[in-house]
Amino acid sequence: MKKTALVSALCLTALAGCAGPTAAAGSTTATTTAKTAAATTAGAGQGSGAIAWKTCTGLTGPDGKPAAPDPALQCGTLAVPLDYSRPGGKRIDLALIRIKATGDRLGSLVFNFGGPGGSGVDTLAMAARAFAALGTRYDLVSFDPRGVERSAGVRCGGDLEAILEATDGAGGDKAVKKYVAACKKDSGKVLPYVGTVNAARDMDRIRAALGDAKLNYFGLSYGTQLGAVYATHFPKNTGRLVLDAAYDPTGTFADRAVIQATGFAKSFDAFAKDCVAKGCDLGQDTAEVKKTVQTFVDGLRDKPLKVGKRTLPHALGQLGVITPLYAKATWPVLEQAVAAAVKGDGTMLLALADTYTGRRADGTYATTLTSMQAITCADTSERPTSAQAAAVNRKIKKIFPILAMNGTVAPCAHWPVRGDNEAKRIDATGSAPIMVVGAKGDPATPYRWAVSLTARLKTGSLLTYEGEGHGAYLSGSACVAQHVNTYLLTGKLPARDTSCPAA
């Protein structure tokens, strides 16, 4: 499952507008609700055409290397308007992937695994087995949203690792300006049209092209915002929607950063307690474990760790520590990685950071972080200054110091495209019931967001998971899986206020 945005220096402060999963219309022409509604009516679902499916090529495997062709995986493209206010104008191709239903077919189930900026094509290819129960009745379908990877992916030139390192210091703002200029140079034609509202319009085109009267959808993390925005704009076309690891996009930049930092702090505490209970290489009690990790990460500010021909700087060290906190199953990996790094071997920690940044085995990068940046800035009118970002950074340092940055940067302040707040508007009145799933121990999209998103939807029904991790369906909980599968396969929701115990 693709992770959410947080500790990247490219995302405002430590977490900032990347907020988790994370948010309004990508087109600068859609700056009011009235214009957005008009563009939605004019563009979506019309002239969608057919998708020519063929065996996938060019996929990336779990190890970051090219994956061998699999006849069960079919790929195709769908042309959609670049600017929905001009539906007859220039078009871009969306990349899609499909795994056909193995049994009596109900229709298609479209996935977004998170980000913003995650490739649905690569992720579904790798994660298909996790959704096999749903694949008996549904064609499993995903796509690279506009601005991501194969779908007019946003690219910003240069060495992303060098940019990350440069922005994590006193010269951060200067480095960000240079980075933003590269984004404008390489992807300036698509930057005004990325964003969650336009991605929702694209999903309605996908629905029509798949031949489905209603969109059946499974969104995780940022994918919950995309699903909620779809249901807001297309309530009558909304079928069975599951929004797992729910994110409420309505808060401010500062609110999101503080809430997410609090979520990670709680998960880090839970990790430390669990580690000590099982015999921990990082310390004999929770205080010592936390101090060991914090001291190591802080030390990278002045002395990056040499890892083969590369180095592990502070920014990547942060990502290496944060990444395993997303799932309880990977907590032992965090222990092992930090223990080895403290002894001078940062190989595991750097590999964890690479999974977050989208670095491939050949040293190139997926568009994960660059796409994330573009969508994040398109999805808000907020443009925090460096001073405002610094104030948030100070709050984060008090809550969870591991997330605090060495310097302070504010990329959206320099972004060449004006954003708006349409993707923060959530109200699915008139849609079919929507299942929202929230985990009490979710670090990246804390449980409070599941509660508030359910209320904002007006048609939401909340399923609570009492355990740890980002994404309850993939947590190993048979209870959650049963309720989600039952809803998607039969349309039956669990009783109000249902909760599932920790797995």
C-alpha positions in Angstrom: 0.0 0.0 0.0 1.4 3.3 -1.0 2.2 5.5 2.0 1.0 8.9 2.8 2.9 12.1 2.7 4.7 13.4 5.7 8.3 13.8 6.5 9.5 14.8 3.0 11.3 18.1 3.0 9.5 18.7 -0.3 6.2 18.9 1.6 6.2 22.2 3.4 7.6 21.5 6.9 7.8 18.0 8.1 4.3 16.9 7.3 2.5 19.9 6.1 0.2 20.1 3.2 1.1 16.6 2.2 -1.0 15.7 5.1 -1.7 12.2 4.8 -2.9 11.2 3.0 -3.8 14.5 2.1 -6.1 18.2 -0.9 -8.9 21.2 -4.8 -9.4 21.4 -8.3 -6.3 21.1 -10.3 -7.4 23.5 -13.0 -6.8 27.2 -12.4 -9.9 27.8 -14.4 -12.1 26.1 -11.7 -11.6 28.6 -8.9 -15.2 28.7 -7.7 -17.7 26.1 -6.8 -20.0 27.2 -9.6 -17.2 26.9 -12.2 -16.2 23.6 -10.8 -19.7 22.2 -10.9 -20.0 23.4 -14.5 -16.8 21.8 -15.5 -17.8 18.6 -13.8 -21.1 18.5 -15.6 -19.5 19.3 -18.9 -16.6 16.9 -18.7 -17.1 13.8 -16.7 -18.5 10.6 -18.0 -18.9 11.9 -21.6 -17.1 10.5 -24.6 -15.1 8.1 -22.4 -14.5 5.6 -25.1 -13.2 2.1 -24.7 -10.0 0.8 -23.2 -7.8 -1.5 -25.3 -6.5 -4.0 -22.8 -3.2 -5.9 -23.4 -0.6 -7.7 -21.4 1.3 -5.2 -19.1 4.9 -4.3 -19.8 7.3 -2.0 -17.9 5.9 -2.8 -14.4 8.1 -2.4 -11.3 8.4 -5.3 -8.8 8.6 -5.1 -5.0 12.4 -5.0 -5.2 12.3 -1.9 -7.4 13.5 -3.8 -10.4 11.5 -4.4 -13.7 8.9 -7.1 -13.2 8.4 -10.0 -15.6 5.2 -9.9 -17.7 2.2 -11.6 -16.1 -0.6 -12.7 -18.4 -3.1 -12.2 -15.6 -2.4 -8.4 -15.6 -3.9 -6.3 -18.4 -2.9 -2.7 -19.0 -4.5 0.0 -21.1 -4.9 3.8 -21.5 -7.9 6.1 -21.4 -7.7 9.6 -23.0 -9.2 12.3 -20.8 -9.3 16.1 -21.1 -6.3 17.9 -19.7 -8.6 20.9 -18.8 -12.2 19.9 -18.0 -13.4 23.4 -18.7 -12.3 22.7 -22.3 -13.4 19.0 -22.8 -12.8 19.2 -26.5 -9.2 20.4 -26.1 -5.9 18.8 -25.4 -6.0 15.3 -23.8 -3.7 13.2 -21.7 -3.6 9.4 -21.4 -4.4 7.8 -18.0 -2.6 4.5 -17.5 -4.8 1.7 -16.1 -4.3 -1.9 -15.0 -6.9 -4.7 -14.6 -7.1 -8.2 -13.2 -10.3 -9.9 -14.5 -12.7 -11.5 -12.0 -12.2 -15.2 -11.4 -15.8 -16.0 -10.7 -19.3 -14.6 -11.3 -18.6 -11.0 -12.1 -20.4 -8.1 -10.3 -18.5 -5.4 -12.2 -15.3 -3.5 -11.6 -13.7 -2.4 -8.3 -11.4 0.6 -8.7 -8.5 1.2 -6.3 -6.4 4.1 -5.2 -3.8 3.0 -2.7 -2.7 6.4 -1.4 -0.2 9.2 -1.9 -1.0 11.6 -3.3 1.5 10.5 -5.9 1.3 6.7 -5.7 1.2 4.5 -8.8 -2.0 2.4 -8.8 -0.7 0.4 -11.7 2.5 -0.8 -10.0 0.8 -1.2 -6.6 -2.1 -3.3 -7.8 0.3 -5.5 -9.7 2.2 -6.2 -6.5 -0.8 -6.3 -4.1 -3.3 -8.3 -6.0 -3.2 -11.3 -3.7 -4.2 -9.2 -0.7 -7.5 -8.5 -2.5 -8.1 -12.0 -3.9 -11.4 -12.5 -2.1 -12.8 -9.4 -3.9 -11.2 -10.6 -7.2 -13.6 -13.5 -7.3 -16.5 -11.2 -8.1 -14.9 -8.0 -9.3 -12.4 -7.0 -12.0 -9.8 -5.3 -9.9 -8.8 -2.1 -11.5 -6.4 0.7 -10.7 -4.7 3.6 -12.4 -2.0 6.2 -12.2 -3.9 9.5 -11.4 -3.1 12.5 -13.6 0.3 13.9 -12.8 1.6 10.5 -11.5 4.1 8.2 -13.3 2.6 7.0 -16.6 -0.3 9.5 -16.6 1.6 12.7 -17.5 3.7 12.2 -14.4 5.2 15.4 -12.9 8.9 15.4 -13.1 11.2 18.0 -11.7 14.7 17.1 -13.1 17.8 16.7 -11.1 18.8 14.3 -8.3 15.9 14.0 -5.9 18.2 12.7 -3.2 20.4 15.7 -3.5 17.4 18.0 -3.3 16.1 16.3 -0.2 19.5 16.7 1.5 19.8 20.4 0.3 16.4 21.4 1.6 17.1 19.9 5.1 19.2 22.8 6.2 19.8 26.5 6.3 19.8 26.9 2.5 16.5 25.0 2.2 14.4 27.8 0.8 17.0 28.5 -2.0 17.1 24.8 -2.9 13.3 24.6 -3.0 13.1 27.6 -5.4 15.5 25.8 -7.7 13.5 22.6 -7.4 10.2 24.4 -8.2 11.8 26.0 -11.2 12.7 22.6 -12.5 9.2 21.4 -12.0 7.8 24.3 -14.0 10.4 23.6 -16.8 9.8 19.9 -17.0 6.0 19.7 -16.2 4.6 23.2 -16.5 1.9 22.1 -19.0 0.3 19.7 -16.6 0.8 21.4 -13.3 -2.3 23.6 -13.5 -4.5 20.6 -14.0 -3.4 18.0 -11.5 -5.4 17.8 -8.2 -8.0 15.7 -6.5 -11.1 17.2 -8.1 -9.8 16.6 -11.6 -8.7 13.1 -10.6 -12.3 12.5 -9.4 -13.6 13.6 -12.8 -11.1 11.2 -14.4 -12.5 8.4 -12.2 -16.0 9.0 -13.6 -14.6 8.7 -17.1 -12.9 5.4 -16.0 -16.2 4.2 -14.6 -18.0 4.9 -17.9 -15.2 3.4 -20.0 -15.4 0.2 -17.8 -19.1 0.0 -18.6 -20.3 0.4 -15.0 -23.4 2.3 -14.1 -22.0 3.0 -10.6 -18.4 3.4 -9.4 -17.4 0.7 -6.9 -14.2 1.9 -5.2 -11.7 1.0 -2.5 -9.6 3.9 -1.4 -6.8 3.8 1.2 -5.1 6.8 2.9 -5.1 9.7 0.4 -7.4 7.4 -1.7 -10.1 8.1 0.9 -10.1 11.8 0.1 -10.2 11.0 -3.6 -13.2 8.7 -3.0 -14.9 11.3 -0.8 -14.4 14.0 -3.4 -15.8 11.7 -6.1 -18.9 11.0 -4.0 -19.3 14.8 -3.4 -19.2 15.6 -7.1 -20.9 12.4 -8.4 -23.3 11.2 -5.7 -25.7 9.6 -8.2 -22.8 7.6 -9.8 -21.5 6.4 -6.4 -21.8 2.6 -5.8 -20.1 0.7 -3.0 -17.3 2.8 -1.6 -14.8 1.7 1.1 -12.6 4.5 2.5 -9.9 2.8 4.7 -7.3 4.8 6.8 -9.6 7.8 6.4 -8.3 11.4 5.9 -10.3 14.5 6.5 -8.8 17.2 4.3 -10.7 20.2 5.7 -8.2 21.3 8.3 -5.4 23.9 7.9 -1.8 23.1 7.1 -0.9 23.6 10.7 -3.7 21.5 12.0 -2.9 18.6 9.8 0.8 18.7 10.7 0.1 18.7 14.4 -2.5 15.9 14.3 -0.3 13.7 12.2 2.8 14.3 14.4 0.7 13.3 17.4 -0.4 10.1 15.6 3.2 9.2 14.8 4.3 10.0 18.4 1.7 7.6 19.7 2.7 4.9 17.3 6.4 5.3 18.2 5.5 5.0 21.9 3.6 1.8 21.1 6.6 0.5 19.1 9.0 1.2 22.0 6.8 -0.6 24.5 6.4 -3.6 22.2 10.1 -3.7 21.5 11.0 -3.7 25.2 8.4 -6.3 26.0 10.0 -8.7 23.5 13.6 -7.8 24.4 14.9 -4.8 22.5 18.3 -4.2 21.0 17.7 -0.4 21.3 17.3 -0.2 25.1 16.0 -1.8 28.3 13.1 0.5 28.7 10.9 2.7 26.5 12.7 5.9 27.5 16.1 4.4 26.5 14.7 3.1 23.2 13.3 6.5 22.3 16.5 8.2 23.2 18.6 5.8 21.1 16.5 6.4 18.0 16.3 10.2 18.6 20.1 10.5 19.2 20.9 8.6 16.1 18.6 10.6 13.9 19.8 13.9 15.4 23.4 12.9 14.8 22.8 12.6 11.0 22.2 16.4 10.9 26.0 17.1 11.2 27.4 13.7 10.2 25.6 11.7 7.6 26.3 7.9 7.7 28.3 6.5 4.8 26.4 3.6 3.1 28.5 2.1 0.3 28.7 4.7 -2.4 25.8 6.7 -0.9 25.2 8.5 2.3 22.3 8.5 4.8 21.6 12.2 5.6 19.2 13.4 8.2 16.2 13.7 5.9 16.5 10.1 4.7 17.2 8.9 8.2 13.9 10.4 9.3 12.1 8.6 6.5 13.9 5.3 7.3 12.6 5.5 10.9 9.1 6.6 10.0 8.4 4.1 7.2 8.2 0.9 9.4 5.8 2.7 11.8 3.0 2.4 9.2 2.4 -1.3 10.1 2.9 -3.2 13.3 4.2 -6.1 11.3 7.3 -4.0 10.3 8.1 -2.8 13.8 10.8 -5.5 14.1 12.4 -4.1 10.9 12.6 -0.7 12.6 14.4 -2.2 15.6 16.9 -4.1 13.3 17.5 -1.2 11.0 18.3 1.3 13.7 20.3 -1.1 15.8 22.5 -1.8 12.7 22.8 1.9 11.9 23.9 2.8 15.4 26.7 0.3 14.8 27.6 1.9 11.5 25.6 0.0 9.0 22.8 2.1 7.5 22.0 -0.3 4.7 18.5 -1.3 6.0 17.6 2.2 7.0 18.5 3.7 3.7 16.5 0.9 1.9 13.5 1.8 4.0 13.9 5.5 3.0 14.1 4.4 -0.7 10.8 2.6 -0.5 9.3 5.9 0.7 10.9 8.2 -1.9 10.3 5.8 -4.8 14.0 5.3 -5.6 14.5 2.4 -7.9 17.4 -0.2 -8.0 19.0 1.7 -10.9 19.1 5.0 -9.0 16.2 6.6 -10.8 13.1 7.7 -9.0 9.4 7.2 -9.6 7.4 10.4 -9.5 6.1 9.6 -6.0 7.4 12.8 -4.3 7.2 15.1 -7.2 3.6 14.2 -8.0 2.8 14.5 -4.3 4.2 18.0 -4.2 2.2 19.1 -7.3 -1.1 17.6 -6.1 -0.6 18.9 -2.6 -0.1 22.5 -3.8 -2.9 22.3 -6.2 -5.3 21.1 -3.5 -5.1 24.1 -1.2 -5.1 27.8 -1.5 -2.8 28.0 1.6 0.7 29.2 0.9 2.5 29.1 4.2 5.6 31.2 4.4 8.9 30.0 5.8 8.1 31.8 9.0 4.7 30.0 9.3 6.3 26.7 8.4 9.0 27.3 11.1 6.3 27.9 13.7 4.7 24.5 12.8 8.1 22.9 12.9 8.6 24.1 16.5 5.3 22.5 17.5 6.3 19.2 15.8 9.6 19.2 17.6 7.7 19.3 20.9 5.3 16.5 19.9 7.6 14.1 18.0 11.2 15.4 17.6 12.1 12.8 15.0 9.8 14.5 12.5 11.3 18.0 13.0 13.4 19.3 10.2 16.9 20.7 10.3 15.8 23.8 8.4 12.5 25.2 7.3 11.1 25.2 3.8 7.8 26.2 2.3 7.6 24.8 -1.3 4.0 25.8 -1.9 4.9 29.4 -1.2 7.0 29.3 -4.4 4.7 27.0 -6.4 4.0 28.4 -9.9 0.3 27.4 -9.9 -2.4 28.8 -7.7 -4.3 26.2 -5.8 -7.9 26.3 -4.4 -9.9 24.6 -1.7 -12.6 22.7 -3.7 -11.1 19.3 -2.7 -11.7 20.2 0.9 -15.4 20.4 0.3 -16.9 17.1 1.4 -20.7 16.4 1.3 -21.9 13.2 -0.4 -25.6 13.9 0.2 -27.6 11.8 -2.2 -25.0 9.0 -2.6 -25.3 5.4 -1.6 -24.0 4.5 1.9 -20.2 4.8 2.1 -18.1 2.6 4.5 -15.4 4.5 6.3 -12.7 2.5 8.2 -10.5 3.9 10.9 -7.8 2.3 13.1 -7.3 3.6 16.6 -3.6 3.2 16.3 -3.1 4.6 12.8 0.0 6.9 12.8 -0.4 8.6 9.4 -4.2 9.2 9.4 -5.2 9.3 13.0 -8.6 7.9 14.0 -10.1 11.3 14.6 -10.1 11.8 10.9 -12.2 8.7 10.3 -14.8 10.1 12.7 -14.9 13.5 11.2 -14.8 12.3 7.6 -17.8 10.0 8.3 -19.8 13.0 9.6 -18.9 15.3 6.7 -19.9 12.7 4.1 -23.5 12.7 5.5 -23.8 9.2 4.0 -20.9 7.6 5.8 -20.9 4.6 8.1 -17.9 4.1 10.4 -16.2 0.7 11.1 -13.6 1.0 13.9 -10.5 -1.1 14.2 -9.0 -1.1 17.7 -5.4 -2.1 16.5 -2.3 -0.5 15.2 -1.3 0.4 11.7 -2.1 2.4 8.6 -4.9 0.7 6.8 -7.1 -1.7 8.7 -8.0 -4.0 5.8 -4.4 -5.1 5.4 -3.7 -5.3 9.1 -4.4 -9.0 9.4 -7.8 -8.4 11.1 -10.2 -11.1 9.9 -13.0 -9.1 11.5 -12.3 -6.0 9.3 -11.8 -8.1 6.2 -15.1 -9.8 6.7 -17.1 -6.6 7.2 -15.4 -4.9 4.2 -15.8 -8.0 1.9 -19.4 -8.4 2.9 -20.2 -4.8 2.1 -18.4 -4.8 -1.3 -19.8 -8.2 -2.3 -23.4 -7.9 -1.0 -24.0 -4.2 -0.2 -24.7 -5.0 3.5 -23.1 -2.6 6.0 -22.2 -3.7 9.6 -24.3 -2.4 12.4 -23.8 1.2 13.5 -20.7 1.7 15.8 -19.3 -1.7 15.0 -15.7 -2.2 16.1 -13.1 -4.9 15.5 -10.5 -6.0 18.1 -6.8 -5.6 17.5 -5.4 -8.5 15.4 
